[in-house]
Amino acid sequence: MTRVAAIDCGTNSIRLLVADADPATGELVDLDRRMTIVRLGQDVDRTGRLAPEALERTFAACREYAGVIKEHGVDRTRFVATSASRDAENRDEFVRGVLGILGVEPEVITGDQEAEFSFTGATKELTGRTDLAKPYLVVDIGGGSTEFVVGEDRVTAARSVDIGCVRLTERHRPSSPATPGEIAAVRADIDAALDAVEETVPLGEARTLVGLAGSVTTVAAIALGLSEYDSAAIHHSRISFERVEEITGMLLAATHDERAAIPVMHPGRVDVIGAGALILLAIMERTGAREVVVSEHDILDGIGWAAAEQAEAAR
């Protein structure tokens, strides 16, 4: 086995996975998995720059993660940065800060690379499942962007578009609860993005919808009626279209305090979960999916596998 550390730095959160990778079984054995809401993408859609306070929140999380990585004696670390840092004028400041703290340079990846990692992380352990038809449509709803990937054993088509729970919330600043006009404006952005996706990704050909990331897992946790967040219960749960529609309506109609009082709601998602749920609902409506298979394994696991491959190649 190879001991790897994978870091996924997105628009809303930064996450760490330390795991032992076993290529023979296709299994990543978790040693540590954690997430911190840093809102790196704060105001990037408006200013085009990473805010100083957002950078400092992110660097603080990196210092914490550096200690965990050292403690576990990791063979290879890979740090991947996605939408917010891709868009920012001052991303070099971000790169220098991460390199100084962790000793590895963050890879500011393209949307297509992000899609490949997400697909690998979400589907590697689905091999052999007879109850989930191929091709898969893997949808990774992030803070700044959403990735759409269609494939069976490998990616056949992918597209990343700039709709995410943070980006849409900051762009439209919906009330709490949201008004019908505000919801319609957000939906118009989502529908335009889905039109763009369909130019290159055959959404209608997919037989199984696999949903990734915090907006999807939070909707699943609510649908399952969990009193606290339970990753094992959420992983590979199957949530019907009707439940997603019901929960999305509830979240959009709720006040800030009502959303914050939901037991499984992370404080960093209270303001943006309505937009995230609306993206998921729109995707299900567009594709005709009757359910979403929820995966806790996503781009972070894909990065872990890529780190293991790098370590093997270096031996």
C-alpha positions in Angstrom: 0.0 0.0 0.0 1.0 3.6 -0.5 0.1 6.2 2.1 -1.2 9.4 0.4 -2.6 12.7 1.4 -5.1 14.4 -1.0 -6.3 18.0 -0.5 -9.2 19.5 -2.5 -9.4 23.2 -2.2 -12.7 24.5 -3.6 -14.7 27.7 -3.5 -16.5 27.0 -0.2 -14.4 24.3 1.6 -11.0 22.7 1.8 -10.8 19.0 2.5 -8.1 16.6 3.5 -7.9 12.8 3.0 -5.1 10.7 4.4 -5.4 7.1 3.2 -3.6 3.9 2.4 -4.2 3.1 -1.3 -4.3 -0.5 -2.4 -4.2 -0.8 -6.2 -4.9 -4.6 -6.0 -8.3 -4.1 -4.5 -9.1 -0.6 -5.7 -9.6 0.4 -2.1 -8.7 3.6 -0.3 -8.5 2.9 3.4 -9.2 6.1 5.3 -6.9 7.2 8.1 -8.2 10.8 8.4 -10.9 12.7 6.4 -11.8 16.2 7.4 -13.3 19.4 6.0 -13.1 23.1 6.8 -15.4 25.8 5.4 -13.0 28.6 4.4 -15.1 30.3 1.7 -12.0 30.9 -0.5 -14.3 32.1 -3.3 -15.7 35.0 -1.2 -16.7 37.8 -3.7 -14.5 36.3 -6.5 -17.4 36.5 -8.9 -17.7 40.2 -8.3 -14.1 41.3 -7.8 -12.1 38.7 -9.7 -9.7 38.4 -6.8 -9.2 36.3 -3.7 -10.0 38.3 -0.6 -7.2 38.7 2.0 -9.4 37.3 4.8 -10.4 34.3 2.6 -6.7 33.6 1.9 -5.9 33.7 5.6 -8.8 31.3 6.5 -7.5 28.9 3.9 -3.9 29.2 5.0 -5.0 28.5 8.6 -6.6 25.3 7.5 -3.5 24.3 5.5 -1.4 24.7 8.7 -3.7 22.4 10.5 -3.5 19.8 7.6 0.3 20.0 7.5 0.4 18.8 11.1 -2.0 15.8 10.3 0.1 14.9 7.2 3.3 14.9 9.2 1.7 12.8 12.0 0.7 10.1 9.6 4.0 9.8 7.7 2.6 10.3 4.2 4.5 9.0 1.2 2.9 11.5 -1.3 0.8 14.6 -1.0 -1.2 16.1 -3.8 -3.0 19.5 -3.5 -5.6 20.4 -6.1 -7.4 23.8 -6.3 -10.5 24.3 -8.3 -13.0 27.0 -9.4 -12.3 30.0 -7.2 -8.5 29.9 -7.6 -8.8 29.2 -11.3 -10.7 32.5 -11.8 -8.7 34.8 -9.5 -6.3 37.4 -10.7 -4.1 37.0 -7.6 -3.9 33.2 -7.6 -0.1 33.4 -7.5 -0.4 34.7 -3.9 -2.5 31.6 -3.1 0.0 29.3 -4.7 3.0 30.8 -2.8 1.2 30.6 0.5 0.2 26.9 0.1 3.7 26.0 -1.0 5.3 27.7 2.0 3.0 25.9 4.4 2.7 22.4 2.9 5.8 22.1 0.8 3.7 21.2 -2.3 2.5 23.4 -5.1 -1.2 23.5 -5.5 -2.3 22.4 -9.0 -4.9 24.8 -10.2 -6.7 22.3 -12.5 -9.0 22.8 -15.4 -12.7 21.9 -15.3 -12.0 18.8 -17.4 -9.3 17.6 -15.0 -11.7 18.2 -12.1 -14.3 16.1 -13.9 -11.8 13.2 -14.4 -10.9 13.2 -10.7 -14.5 13.4 -9.6 -15.5 10.5 -11.9 -12.7 8.2 -10.6 -13.5 9.0 -7.0 -17.2 8.4 -7.4 -17.3 5.3 -9.5 -14.2 3.3 -8.8 -16.0 1.3 -6.0 -19.2 0.9 -8.1 -17.5 -1.6 -10.3 -19.5 -4.8 -10.3 -22.7 -3.3 -9.0 -25.6 -4.9 -11.0 -28.3 -2.7 -9.5 -26.8 0.6 -11.0 -27.0 0.8 -14.8 -24.3 2.4 -16.9 -23.5 4.9 -18.2 -23.2 7.0 -15.1 -23.7 10.7 -14.9 -21.6 12.0 -12.1 -22.5 15.5 -11.0 -20.2 17.4 -8.6 -22.0 20.5 -7.3 -19.3 22.7 -5.8 -19.2 26.3 -4.5 -18.1 28.0 -7.7 -18.7 25.4 -10.4 -20.5 22.2 -11.2 -18.9 19.3 -13.1 -20.9 16.9 -15.3 -19.2 13.7 -16.3 -20.7 10.8 -18.4 -18.9 7.5 -18.6 -19.0 3.8 -18.0 -15.5 2.5 -16.9 -13.9 5.8 -18.1 -15.0 9.3 -18.9 -16.6 9.7 -22.4 -17.8 13.3 -22.0 -17.3 16.1 -19.4 -18.1 19.7 -18.9 -17.6 22.2 -16.1 -19.8 25.2 -15.9 -19.7 28.2 -13.5 -22.8 27.5 -11.5 -22.2 26.6 -7.8 -23.9 27.2 -4.5 -21.7 30.1 -3.4 -21.4 31.7 -6.9 -25.2 31.8 -7.4 -25.9 32.9 -3.9 -23.5 35.8 -4.1 -24.6 36.7 -7.6 -28.3 36.9 -6.8 -28.3 37.4 -3.0 -31.7 35.8 -2.5 -33.8 36.8 0.5 -34.5 34.5 3.4 -37.0 33.1 2.6 -36.4 33.5 -1.2 -39.0 35.2 -3.3 -40.4 33.6 -6.4 -38.7 36.2 -8.6 -35.3 35.5 -6.9 -35.8 31.7 -7.4 -36.7 32.3 -11.0 -33.5 34.3 -11.6 -31.3 31.6 -10.1 -33.1 29.0 -12.1 -32.5 31.0 -15.3 -28.7 30.9 -14.7 -28.9 27.1 -14.0 -31.0 26.4 -17.1 -28.6 28.4 -19.3 -25.7 26.4 -17.9 -27.5 23.1 -18.5 -28.1 24.2 -22.1 -24.3 24.7 -22.5 -23.6 21.4 -20.9 -25.9 19.6 -23.3 -23.9 20.9 -26.3 -21.1 18.5 -25.4 -22.4 16.0 -22.8 -25.2 13.6 -23.6 -27.1 14.0 -20.3 -30.0 12.0 -21.6 -28.0 8.9 -22.3 -27.1 8.4 -18.6 -28.9 5.6 -16.7 -27.7 6.4 -13.2 -27.2 9.8 -11.6 -24.5 10.0 -9.0 -24.4 13.2 -6.9 -21.3 14.5 -5.1 -20.3 17.2 -2.7 -21.8 19.1 0.3 -25.0 20.3 -1.2 -26.0 16.8 -2.3 -24.9 15.1 0.9 -26.8 17.7 3.0 -30.0 17.2 1.0 -29.5 13.4 1.5 -29.0 13.8 5.2 -32.2 15.8 5.5 -34.1 13.2 3.4 -32.8 10.4 5.6 -34.0 12.2 8.7 -30.6 12.0 10.4 -30.3 13.7 13.8 -26.6 14.2 13.1 -24.4 13.9 10.1 -23.6 10.2 9.4 -21.3 9.7 6.4 -21.8 5.9 6.4 -25.6 6.3 6.2 -25.4 8.9 3.5 -22.8 7.1 1.3 -24.7 5.3 -1.6 -28.1 6.3 -0.3 -30.7 6.7 -3.0 -32.9 9.8 -2.8 -36.0 10.1 -4.9 -36.8 13.0 -7.2 -39.9 13.7 -5.1 -37.9 14.0 -1.9 -35.3 16.3 -3.5 -38.1 18.5 -4.8 -39.8 18.6 -1.4 -36.5 19.4 0.5 -35.5 22.1 -2.0 -38.8 23.8 -1.6 -38.5 23.7 2.1 -35.0 25.1 2.1 -35.9 28.0 -0.2 -39.0 28.8 1.9 -37.1 28.7 5.2 -35.6 31.6 7.1 -31.8 31.7 7.9 -32.5 30.6 11.5 -34.8 27.7 10.4 -32.1 26.4 8.0 -29.4 26.8 10.8 -31.6 24.7 13.1 -31.6 21.7 10.9 -29.5 19.1 12.8 -27.3 18.0 9.9 -26.7 21.6 8.5 -23.0 22.7 8.6 -22.9 26.3 9.7 -20.9 27.2 6.6 -23.7 25.9 4.3 -26.7 27.7 5.9 -26.6 30.6 3.4 -25.8 28.6 0.3 -27.7 25.3 0.6 -30.8 26.7 -1.1 -28.9 27.4 -4.3 -27.1 24.0 -4.1 -30.3 22.1 -3.7 -31.9 24.0 -6.6 -29.0 23.0 -8.9 -29.6 19.3 -8.0 -33.3 19.6 -8.6 -32.8 21.3 -12.0 -30.4 18.6 -13.1 -32.9 15.9 -12.1 -35.7 17.6 -14.0 -33.5 18.1 -17.1 -32.3 14.5 -17.2 -35.5 12.8 -16.0 -33.7 11.1 -13.2 -36.1 9.5 -10.7 -33.4 9.3 -8.0 -29.9 10.4 -7.2 -27.3 8.0 -5.8 -25.3 10.0 -3.2 -21.6 9.4 -2.9 -19.3 10.6 -0.1 -16.4 9.6 -2.3 -15.7 12.2 -4.9 -12.9 14.4 -6.3 -10.9 14.0 -3.0 -10.7 10.2 -3.5 -9.8 10.7 -7.2 -7.0 13.0 -6.1 -5.9 10.3 -3.6 -5.7 7.7 -6.4 -3.7 10.2 -8.6 -1.3 10.7 -5.7 -0.8 6.9 -5.4 -0.1 6.6 -9.1 2.5 9.3 -8.8 4.1 7.6 -5.9 4.2 4.3 -7.8 5.7 5.9 -10.8 8.5 7.5 -8.7 9.6 4.2 -7.3 
